[in-house]
Amino acid sequence: MANNEITLSAHSINANYVQRLEERVDDLESRNVFQDDVIDQLSEELAAHQHEISELKHQIQLVANRIKDVGSLSSDNENDNIEPPPPHY
């Protein structure tokens, strides 16, 4: 009878151990799914930010080109408004 009790006790311990392992695996799988979801969200946000940065760089380049054009036009107008020096110079 003692042998049967030891076997049942060992079986009970083994079943408890297996149950705890299953719970831990389930917890890890849960975390893994959650982390995959967060990674996907962050990846989408990163792609959106990269697109926005690209658009902003393009807009800055357009503004810089317009400033150059206005600067060159105003310098041409300044040259037109400057009187030539008198002939005795």
C-alpha positions as protocol buffer text, in pm:
chain_id: "A"
residue {
  index: 1
  type: MET
  ca { x: 0 y: 0 z: 0 }
}
residue {
  index: 2
  type: ALA
  ca { x: 284 y: 239 z: 74 }
}
residue {
  index: 3
  type: ASN
  ca { x: 417 y: 182 z: -274 }
}
residue {
  index: 4
  type: ASN
  ca { x: 82 y: 287 z: -424 }
}
residue {
  index: 5
  type: GLU
  ca { x: 80 y: 601 z: -207 }
}
residue {
  index: 6
  type: ILE
  ca { x: 428 y: 697 z: -326 }
}
residue {
  index: 7
  type: THR
  ca { x: 323 y: 640 z: -686 }
}
residue {
  index: 8
  type: LEU
  ca { x: 8 y: 854 z: -645 }
}
residue {
  index: 9
  type: SER
  ca { x: 208 y: 1121 z: -467 }
}
residue {
  index: 10
  type: ALA
  ca { x: 471 y: 1124 z: -742 }
}
residue {
  index: 11
  type: HIS
  ca { x: 198 y: 1130 z: -1004 }
}
residue {
  index: 12
  type: SER
  ca { x: 32 y: 1422 z: -825 }
}
residue {
  index: 13
  type: ILE
  ca { x: 360 y: 1614 z: -809 }
}
residue {
  index: 14
  type: ASN
  ca { x: 430 y: 1538 z: -1172 }
}
residue {
  index: 15
  type: ALA
  ca { x: 80 y: 1651 z: -1278 }
}
residue {
  index: 16
  type: ASN
  ca { x: 118 y: 1971 z: -1075 }
}
residue {
  index: 17
  type: TYR
  ca { x: 458 y: 2038 z: -1235 }
}
residue {
  index: 18
  type: VAL
  ca { x: 316 y: 1981 z: -1584 }
}
residue {
  index: 19
  type: GLN
  ca { x: 23 y: 2211 z: -1507 }
}
residue {
  index: 20
  type: ARG
  ca { x: 259 y: 2490 z: -1391 }
}
residue {
  index: 21
  type: LEU
  ca { x: 469 y: 2445 z: -1704 }
}
residue {
  index: 22
  type: GLU
  ca { x: 159 y: 2469 z: -1922 }
}
residue {
  index: 23
  type: GLU
  ca { x: 54 y: 2788 z: -1743 }
}
residue {
  index: 24
  type: ARG
  ca { x: 400 y: 2937 z: -1793 }
}
residue {
  index: 25
  type: VAL
  ca { x: 398 y: 2844 z: -2161 }
}
residue {
  index: 26
  type: ASP
  ca { x: 51 y: 3000 z: -2198 }
}
residue {
  index: 27
  type: ASP
  ca { x: 174 y: 3317 z: -2028 }
}
residue {
  index: 28
  type: LEU
  ca { x: 476 y: 3331 z: -2259 }
}
residue {
  index: 29
  type: GLU
  ca { x: 259 y: 3278 z: -2565 }
}
residue {
  index: 30
  type: SER
  ca { x: 29 y: 3558 z: -2446 }
}
residue {
  index: 31
  type: ARG
  ca { x: 321 y: 3794 z: -2401 }
}
residue {
  index: 32
  type: ASN
  ca { x: 459 y: 3696 z: -2739 }
}
residue {
  index: 33
  type: VAL
  ca { x: 129 y: 3777 z: -2914 }
}
residue {
  index: 34
  type: PHE
  ca { x: 108 y: 4109 z: -2729 }
}
residue {
  index: 35
  type: GLN
  ca { x: 467 y: 4198 z: -2821 }
}
residue {
  index: 36
  type: ASP
  ca { x: 407 y: 4106 z: -3185 }
}
residue {
  index: 37
  type: ASP
  ca { x: 108 y: 4341 z: -3188 }
}
residue {
  index: 38
  type: VAL
  ca { x: 310 y: 4623 z: -3031 }
}
residue {
  index: 39
  type: ILE
  ca { x: 594 y: 4570 z: -3279 }
}
residue {
  index: 40
  type: ASP
  ca { x: 348 y: 4588 z: -3570 }
}
residue {
  index: 41
  type: GLN
  ca { x: 198 y: 4910 z: -3434 }
}
residue {
  index: 42
  type: LEU
  ca { x: 542 y: 5065 z: -3384 }
}
residue {
  index: 43
  type: SER
  ca { x: 646 y: 4961 z: -3733 }
}
residue {
  index: 44
  type: GLU
  ca { x: 338 y: 5129 z: -3881 }
}
residue {
  index: 45
  type: GLU
  ca { x: 406 y: 5445 z: -3679 }
}
residue {
  index: 46
  type: LEU
  ca { x: 769 y: 5447 z: -3791 }
}
residue {
  index: 47
  type: ALA
  ca { x: 669 y: 5413 z: -4156 }
}
residue {
  index: 48
  type: ALA
  ca { x: 420 y: 5699 z: -4119 }
}
residue {
  index: 49
  type: HIS
  ca { x: 685 y: 5919 z: -3954 }
}
residue {
  index: 50
  type: GLN
  ca { x: 940 y: 5839 z: -4223 }
}
residue {
  index: 51
  type: HIS
  ca { x: 687 y: 5936 z: -4491 }
}
residue {
  index: 52
  type: GLU
  ca { x: 609 y: 6260 z: -4308 }
}
residue {
  index: 53
  type: ILE
  ca { x: 979 y: 6343 z: -4273 }
}
residue {
  index: 54
  type: SER
  ca { x: 1029 y: 6280 z: -4643 }
}
residue {
  index: 55
  type: GLU
  ca { x: 740 y: 6515 z: -4727 }
}
residue {
  index: 56
  type: LEU
  ca { x: 877 y: 6783 z: -4494 }
}
residue {
  index: 57
  type: LYS
  ca { x: 1224 y: 6756 z: -4649 }
}
residue {
  index: 58
  type: HIS
  ca { x: 1067 y: 6802 z: -4992 }
}
residue {
  index: 59
  type: GLN
  ca { x: 873 y: 7108 z: -4874 }
}
residue {
  index: 60
  type: ILE
  ca { x: 1187 y: 7258 z: -4718 }
}
residue {
  index: 61
  type: GLN
  ca { x: 1371 y: 7209 z: -5046 }
}
residue {
  index: 62
  type: LEU
  ca { x: 1090 y: 7388 z: -5232 }
}
residue {
  index: 63
  type: VAL
  ca { x: 1103 y: 7679 z: -4986 }
}
residue {
  index: 64
  type: ALA
  ca { x: 1483 y: 7697 z: -5014 }
}
residue {
  index: 65
  type: ASN
  ca { x: 1458 y: 7707 z: -5395 }
}
residue {
  index: 66
  type: ARG
  ca { x: 1196 y: 7984 z: -5378 }
}
residue {
  index: 67
  type: ILE
  ca { x: 1415 y: 8186 z: -5143 }
}
residue {
  index: 68
  type: LYS
  ca { x: 1709 y: 8146 z: -5382 }
}
residue {
  index: 69
  type: ASP
  ca { x: 1491 y: 8256 z: -5674 }
}
residue {
  index: 70
  type: VAL
  ca { x: 1363 y: 8560 z: -5483 }
}
residue {
  index: 71
  type: GLY
  ca { x: 1716 y: 8643 z: -5371 }
}
residue {
  index: 72
  type: SER
  ca { x: 1851 y: 8628 z: -5726 }
}
residue {
  index: 73
  type: LEU
  ca { x: 1560 y: 8837 z: -5855 }
}
residue {
  index: 74
  type: SER
  ca { x: 1610 y: 9104 z: -5591 }
}
residue {
  index: 75
  type: SER
  ca { x: 1985 y: 9120 z: -5660 }
}
residue {
  index: 76
  type: ASP
  ca { x: 1907 y: 9164 z: -6033 }
}
residue {
  index: 77
  type: ASN
  ca { x: 1663 y: 9444 z: -5947 }
}
residue {
  index: 78
  type: GLU
  ca { x: 1924 y: 9608 z: -5721 }
}
residue {
  index: 79
  type: ASN
  ca { x: 2174 y: 9602 z: -6008 }
}
residue {
  index: 80
  type: ASP
  ca { x: 1915 y: 9766 z: -6234 }
}
residue {
  index: 81
  type: ASN
  ca { x: 1847 y: 10041 z: -5977 }
}
residue {
  index: 82
  type: ILE
  ca { x: 2218 y: 10123 z: -5923 }
}
residue {
  index: 83
  type: GLU
  ca { x: 2323 y: 10418 z: -6132 }
}
residue {
  index: 84
  type: PRO
  ca { x: 2645 y: 10375 z: -6323 }
}
residue {
  index: 85
  type: PRO
  ca { x: 2931 y: 10588 z: -6194 }
}
residue {
  index: 86
  type: PRO
  ca { x: 2980 y: 10923 z: -6361 }
}
residue {
  index: 87
  type: PRO
  ca { x: 3222 y: 10930 z: -6656 }
}
residue {
  index: 88
  type: HIS
  ca { x: 3500 y: 11107 z: -6469 }
}
residue {
  index: 89
  type: TYR
  ca { x: 3561 y: 10806 z: -6243 }
}
